[in-house]
Amino acid sequence: MLINYSVNEGCVPSTWKHAVITPAPKVKPVTNIADLRPISVTPVFSRITERLVMRKHLLPVIPNENLRDQFSYKLSGSTTSALVSLTDTVGRLLEVNKYVRCI
């Protein structure tokens, strides 16, 4: 059986979908499994394709003002801050819209 791999069709080789996951310590000494976080290393072709799809298909349709307010790599940035902001934004948008799309 011949499988036609195509980004346009959303079909990529199954080997590109596998990652090597390595536990990395969040704190030292590690005393509990919760002290570890997973680091996933995906295949190089998978990462290259991901970047190309992002640049060609996603970035052109996302307004620049939506890309400015990021939470990573900032002193005040955290997962909690991102979740609070997302919850607030979605709540405000749902007051005037039937649905909200998130990327």
Number of C-alpha atoms within 10 A of each C-alpha: 3 4 8 9 12 10 11 8 8 7 11 16 12 8 11 14 10 13 13 10 12 12 12 12 16 12 12 8 8 12 10 9 9 10 14 16 14 12 12 12 12 15 14 10 11 17 13 11 14 12 13 13 14 12 12 10 11 12 12 10 9 11 9 10 7 8 9 8 10 11 15 11 8 8 7 8 12 14 10 10 12 15 11 11 14 13 12 12 12 15 13 11 14 12 9 8 10 7 10 10 6 6 4
